[in-house]
Amino acid sequence: MNYPKISIVTPSYNQGQYLEDTILSVLGQRYPNLEYLIYDAASTDNSVEIIKKYEKELTYWVSEKDKGQADAINKGFNRATGEILMWLNSDDVLMPNILNFIATQYNEKGDGIYFGNCLHFEEKNNGILVARGSNVAASFNSIPLELADTIIQPSSFWSRKVWFETGILNIDLNFGFDWEWFLRAKQNNISFYPLHKSISLYRIHEEHKSGVGGRKRQEELLKIYKLYNNRYANLYEYIINENFSFSLGERVVFRVLKLIYGKQLTRTHFLRKIKSKKYKEYTAKEIDIIKSML
């Protein structure tokens, strides 16, 4: 088998409690042509200590201040020399034998963006592990990328040529730079290859950036919508500025009815709240999907 060089960049900042799992998931692949680079943003926890533990197996690592996560990743890819590239955040984990699998796909199909499924997992305070899967191929084939980010970043790889044709990550973005990069690639007619295989484990925790972004994240995603699809941008703006809260009476009635009718009631209530004519041009599916981007 031909083993094209794979370069993986891990941006890291104060996630020492997860970092070792990430490193071992990469090194444990035992891929014969691996280039692994870690860019730590001057962490103040035990991250550097963990990195030094494995530095003999790393191609390069540094711990220094940067301009954000996208900047660290750009630095890594600027140094990387692999035919295949990806970044793996310091709280995510690769599934076993994935690098061999991706290499095989690349050998068969050539340049493009390869992306697969992901297992999302959350460790509760009581020690219980909650997990859910995904069907990225089905989502990507049925939902326009301009409507929702259906590609799960830690489950994606691309060729070196794709990186240079699409350009570096936008360092002015903090929450949606991966989605914006995929949209840019689509705009450049890059080939996308959805894979029916779980590629990574996506860790959900209290400090998870997407979960704590709040209004700042919504405003950033709105900017991305405006860059790539004005129609969806208008819908997203309507929704983030809408008041979908329940009155006291509605909350009481809703809880009773939900016991009877289940989760479907949540969607029904949401759609009934939308009374303005400005929503008439959008389908219920579009509204539901874009609401998931909140």
N, C-alpha and C positions, 0 to 999 in steps of 0.2 A: 504493500500500500504506500502511496505517496503521502507524506506528512507535511503539508504546507505549514509554514511557521504561523503560529497563532499568538498575537500580542493581546494581553489582558491588562487593563489599567484599573487599579482600585484607588479611588479618592477616599480619604479618611479624615475624620475629625472627632475626637473624643468619643469613640465607640469601641473602646477597648474590650468591653464585655461581649461584643459580637465579632470583633475583628479576627480572632484566631479561627473561628469557624469558617469565615470567608476564605482566609489564606489556605487552610487545609483542604477546602473544597476545590481549590485551584491546583495546588501542588499534588494533591491526592489523585488527580486525573492521570498522573504519570505519562502525560503526553510527551513524546520524544522530541518535539520541536516547539517548545513553549518559551515565550518571553513574558515575564511577569514583572510589572512595575507598580510600585505603591507610592502615591503622593499624599503625604500626611500634612495637614494644615496647621502644624505646630501644636499638636494636641497637648493638653495638660494632664491627661490621665495616664494610664499604663500602655497606651498604644505603641509608643516607640519601643518600649521594652519587649512587647510582643513581636513587633517587626524585626528587631535585632535577633530574636530567637530563631528566625527563619532566613536571615539575610544571605546566608551562603547559597540558598536555593532561589533567591530573587535575582532578577536581571539588574534592577536598579530600585533604589528607594531614597526618599528625601523627606525631611520634616521641616517645613518652612511655611510662612504665611503666604496666602495666595489671595486672589480676588473672588474666590467662591468656588463652588464645586465644578462648574463648567470650565473655569480657568484651569483647575488642577487636571481635569480630563484632557483638555486641549494640550497641556504641557506633556502629558503622558503620550498622547498619540503623535506629537511632534518628535518625540524621541524613539517611538516604536518603529520596528522594521518588519513587522509581520505581514503576510499576505492576507490574513484574516484578523479583524479587530473587534474588540468589545470592551465595555467597562462593567465592572461588578462592584457595586457599592459595598461599604464595609459592614453592612448589616444583612446582606443577602448571601445566598449559597448556591453553587452549581450542583446539579444532579450528577451522579456517577457516570463516567464514560461519555460525557457529553462532547468533549473536544474531539474525540475520534468520530463521533456521529456527525458533527458539523464539518469536519475535514472531508468526510465522505460526500456530504451534500455539495460542498464547494467543488470537489473534484469532478462531480457529475454535472453540475449546472453552471459553474463559473461565477462571474461577478454578480452581486446583488445583495439584498438584505434578507437574512434568514432569521425567522422568529418562530417560536413555538409556545407551548403552554407553560403554565406556572402554577405552583402550589403556594397559595397564600396561607400563612400560619401566624397565629398569635398565641403567646404564652400568657395565660391569665395569672393573676396574683395567687390563686388557689392551686396553682400547679397544673391545671388542666390545659391541654393543648387543643386549640380550635383551628381547624384547617378547612380550606375549600379549594376546589380545582378551577379550571378554566377551559374554554374551548376557543382559543384565539383565532384559529382558522375560520371558524363559523362566524365569529364576530367581525373579523376583517372583511370577509366576503359579503356580509350583509349590511354593514354600517360604513358609510363614507368616513375616511380618516379625518376629513375636515369637520365632521360632526362630533366625533369622539376619538380619544386616543385609545385604540384597541390593541396596540402593540405594547406588550409588557417588557420594559427596557432590559431587565436582567436576563430575559430569555431571548435576547436578540444579538446577532453577529452580522458583520458585513465585510466586504472585501476592501482592501486598501484603495483600490481604484474608486470605489463608491465614496469613500471618505474624502478623497481629494476633489472629486467632481461635485460633491454636495457642499463642502466647506466645513469649517470648524463650528463648534457649538457657540451659540450666542451667549456671551458672558454677562450680558445685561439681564438675562432671565435667571430666575432662581428656582422656580417650581416646574416650569413646562418646557425647559430647553430640549429635552429628548423628543417630545411631541413636535415641537417646532422644527427640529432637525429632520424627523421622519417626513413631515409635510413638505419641507424643502426638497428632500430626496424624491418624493412623489412628483413634485412640480418639475423636477429635472428628468423625469421618465426613467428613474432607476427601477430595476426589476425587484419585486417583493416576492419572497418564497415562504408562505405559511407552512409550518410543520406540525404534524399531529403527534407531538411528543412533548413531554414535560422537560423543560430545559433547566429551570431554576426553582429555588425556594425563596419566596418573597416575604421577608419578616415584617410584621406589623407590631409596633410598640408605641409607647406614650410619646417618645421624642421623634417619631416618624414625621419627616418634613411635610409630606403631602397632607397628613392628617391634622397638622397644627397650623397650616398656612392661613386659614381664615380668609378675611376680606382681601388681604394683600395677594393671596394666591388667586382668588377670583378675578381681581383686576388684571393680574398678569395674563391669565388665560383669556380674558376678554381681548387683550391686545393681540394675542395670537389669532383668535377668531377673526379679528378685523383685518389681519394681514392676509388670510387665506380664504375667507368666505363671509361676505357681509351679511348674507341672509341668516346664517347661523349666529353670527355676532350679534345681530339684533335680538334674536330669540334668547341668547344667553344673557344679554343685558336686561331684557325684560324680566327674566326669571330671578336674577340676583338682586334686582331692585323691587321685586314683588313681596308682598306680605302674605305668606301662606300660613300664618299662625292661627291657632284655634282660639275662639272665645271660650270662656269658662263653661258655658252651656254646651258648646260643641264638643269640648273635651270629654265631658261626662257621657254624652250620647255616643261619641265615637268609640270610647272604651267598651261600652256595652255592645255596640254593633260589631266591633272587631272580634269580640269573643264568639260571635255568631258566624260572621262571614270570613274571618281570617285576614291574611295579608292583602288580598285583592282590594279590600276596602281602602287601604292607604292610597293606592293609585286612583281609585274612583273619586275619593275626596279631593285629591290634588287637582284632578282634571275639572271637577265641578267648581273649584275655586277660581279657575281661569274663565272670566266672563267678558273680558275686553275683546273688542274686534281685532286688536293687534295680533291675536293668536290664531285667527281664522285661517291664515295661509299655511299653518304648520299642522302636521299630522300628530296624532296622539303618540305615535312611536318616536317621532323626532323630539317631542317635548319630554317624554320619559327618558330618552337617552341623554339629552343635553342636561337634564336635571341631575343625572348621575355624575356629571362633571363638576358639580358644585363642591 
